[in-house]
Structure formats: C-alpha cells, structure tokens
Amino acid sequence: MADGAARRPRRRHLGADPAAWDEAYRAGDFARLHGLGEAPRYGIIAAWLRHLVPDGGTVLDAGCGEGALFRHVVGERPSLTYIGFDLSAVALETAARMIGTADAARARLRRAGLADYRPAPEDPPYDAIVLTEVLSYSADSITWLDRYRRWLAPEGVMVATLQVPRRPDSGAHGPFNALRAALDGPAWTVLDSADLTSPRGGNAWVLRVFR
Ligand SMILES: C[S@@+](CC[C@H](N)C(=O)[O-])C[C@H]1O[C@@H](n2cnc3c(N)ncnc32)[C@H](O)[C@@H]1O
C-alpha cells in the first residue's frame, strides 16, 4: 500500500445516520473542526454574529457536532445563550465537556435531526440560526430552511456555510447547488456573502447570512 493510502482515513458514508456519525467522532475524524484550518470560516461567522446578534441574544447551532461554534464564537460573548443540537450523542458529550460547568447554565445541548428539530417551549425566538457544514449530508436539507425561518426573532438571521464539493461525484453537489439557487431567488434576503478558500488546506467554502 502506498504511504498516502495508508494514512488516508477510510471514507465513511455518513448521511443522516447517527451511528455512523458516532463512529466517526469516536475515531476523531472531526477533531480538526476545532483547529486553525477552520478558524477563517468561524472568523467570518463570528464577525457576522457580532454585528447581527445583540447582547443577551440566543444562537441556535443546528448540527453543532462537538460545539466548535461555541469554542470559536459564542464562548467569548458571555451574554449569549447557546442551543446546539446534533444527531450524534458522542459529539454532544464532547461538546458538553468542552463547554464545561462554568458556561453550562447558558448552553443547552439536544439530540435531534435537522428534519424534525423543533424549539423547546421555553426557547426564546432565535437571534441567529447557524447551519455550518451540516447541510451537505441530506439531499433535501435546503427545503427545510423555510421551517427554521419561522423560529427567528424579528431581526434574526440565518447563517449557512457549505464546503465546495471536492469530488465530481460527491452527493454534496445537490445541497450546494440548491442553496445557491434558493438564495439567488426572491424567497430570501441575503445580507452578506463570502467565498472563502484555504490554499494550504485545499478547502473552499461558501458562506451566507440571510433571512
Ligand atoms: C462536518 S460536521 C460539522 C459540525 C459543526 N457544525 C462544525 O462546523 O464544526 C457535521 C455535523 O452535522 C451533523 N449532522 C449531519 N446530518 C445531520 C442531520 N440531518 N441532523 C442533525 N445533525 C446532522 C453530524 O452529526 C455532524 O456533527
């Protein structure tokens, strides 16, 4: 086996399968999301939320994984309430440990899927709903955004980011093209957009903030 093939992690089919995500998180496949290579993506999200989410606001992190949004963005704004949900119980356990007891009172973590998530009765309207690197895994995900919009505060915003698919046969092309088409249409108002490339890591993302 060539060196590169030996080092390359086995490609998992993840989709919306909680067991597959649990296995991937146990294997540390997504630990990189906390690292330097993802900091520019979170830097843009942080800048948008600084402008658009008032102190005392509530941020919903849909598909929160291990809570990297809290680490990179919400942690430094102690007045914000953070609600994260994800399919993976393993990722949520890591998120809870990372958030820690000092911030536990302002953080709620829930196990749920994008297709059937509902706010809890005690939740305030959300000032921001962040869907970062989660929409690629379900073919219909972009059609669900309209349901999420109903849970926004009057000046609330949604943030979506999608990695530009690397392989021509990637299933991520569907959601990627659907998001761009939806946000180019009349149903949404795009407040800002960024196209980000990371030559060092070989990644590229589209980021949009909209309502
Ligand atoms: C690439 S990780 C991104 C995690 C986090 N948003 C970030 O950017 O650091 C994708 C996450 O989306 C979650 N996910 C995928 N499909 C989902 C779905 N249908 N509902 C809820 N979570 C989902 C996975 O469990 C995983 O934690």
Ligand as a Chemical Component Dictionary entry (heavy atoms), coordinates in Angstrom:
data_LIG
# 
_chem_comp.id                   LIG 
_chem_comp.type                 NON-POLYMER 
_chem_comp.pdbx_formal_charge   0 
_chem_comp.three_letter_code    LIG 
# 
loop_
_chem_comp_atom.comp_id 
_chem_comp_atom.atom_id 
_chem_comp_atom.alt_atom_id 
_chem_comp_atom.type_symbol 
_chem_comp_atom.charge 
_chem_comp_atom.model_Cartn_x 
_chem_comp_atom.model_Cartn_y 
_chem_comp_atom.model_Cartn_z 
_chem_comp_atom.pdbx_ordinal 
LIG C1  C1  C 0  -18.886 18.226 9.457  1  
LIG S1  S1  S 1  -19.728 18.172 10.997 2  
LIG C2  C2  C 0  -19.869 19.915 11.364 3  
LIG C3  C3  C 0  -20.080 20.179 12.812 4  
LIG C4  C4  C 0  -20.181 21.666 13.167 5  
LIG N1  N1  N 0  -21.352 22.292 12.586 6  
LIG C5  C5  C 0  -18.934 22.417 12.742 7  
LIG O1  O1  O 0  -18.947 23.068 11.699 8  
LIG O2  O2  O -1 -17.950 22.339 13.467 9  
LIG C6  C6  C 0  -21.386 17.802 10.520 10 
LIG C7  C7  C 0  -22.306 17.619 11.719 11 
LIG O3  O3  O 0  -23.647 17.589 11.246 12 
LIG C8  C8  C 0  -24.337 16.585 11.942 13 
LIG N2  N2  N 0  -25.442 16.171 11.086 14 
LIG C9  C9  C 0  -25.385 15.652 9.851  15 
LIG N3  N3  N 0  -26.609 15.449 9.374  16 
LIG C10 C10 C 0  -27.464 15.876 10.347 17 
LIG C11 C11 C 0  -28.874 15.936 10.447 18 
LIG N4  N4  N 0  -29.664 15.514 9.458  19 
LIG N5  N5  N 0  -29.402 16.423 11.576 20 
LIG C12 C12 C 0  -28.606 16.864 12.607 21 
LIG N6  N6  N 0  -27.267 16.833 12.563 22 
LIG C13 C13 C 0  -26.706 16.337 11.438 23 
LIG C14 C14 C 0  -23.321 15.496 12.187 24 
LIG O4  O4  O 0  -23.666 14.648 13.240 25 
LIG C15 C15 C 0  -22.083 16.321 12.456 26 
LIG O5  O5  O 0  -21.959 16.597 13.818 27 
# 
loop_
_chem_comp_bond.comp_id 
_chem_comp_bond.atom_id_1 
_chem_comp_bond.atom_id_2 
_chem_comp_bond.value_order 
_chem_comp_bond.pdbx_ordinal 
LIG C1  S1  SING 1  
LIG S1  C2  SING 2  
LIG S1  C6  SING 3  
LIG C2  C3  SING 4  
LIG C3  C4  SING 5  
LIG C4  N1  SING 6  
LIG C4  C5  SING 7  
LIG C5  O1  DOUB 8  
LIG C5  O2  SING 9  
LIG C6  C7  SING 10 
LIG C7  O3  SING 11 
LIG C7  C15 SING 12 
LIG O3  C8  SING 13 
LIG C8  N2  SING 14 
LIG C8  C14 SING 15 
LIG N2  C9  SING 16 
LIG N2  C13 SING 17 
LIG C9  N3  DOUB 18 
LIG N3  C10 SING 19 
LIG C10 C11 SING 20 
LIG C10 C13 DOUB 21 
LIG C11 N4  SING 22 
LIG C11 N5  DOUB 23 
LIG N5  C12 SING 24 
LIG C12 N6  DOUB 25 
LIG N6  C13 SING 26 
LIG C14 O4  SING 27 
LIG C14 C15 SING 28 
LIG C15 O5  SING 29 
# 
